[in-house]
Amino acid sequence: MFLEIPKREIVSLDDLTDEDEQLVGRCVLVATKVAEAERLSKGYRIVVNCGDEGGQEVPHLHFHLLGGRQMAWPPG
């Protein structure tokens, strides 16, 4: 089953609106499926860098899937 999700440029989380709810939900769902395929059953972290101080070097929205080792808190 494919969802009809309108497409538009999203540079940052700051650009998201309520209309992007399906898109963001789908991105998280895909990330969890990738984590499962990569056998990250002990845990993983999904990260989005947003803005200069958040580590975003190139303005575009993407997700990082981190796993395979114990991670500390707070990150960074």
Secondary structure, DSSP 8 states (H G I E B T S, - for coil): -----------SGGG--GGGHHHHHHHHHHHHHHHHHTT-TT-EEEE---SGGGT--SSS---EEEESS---SS--
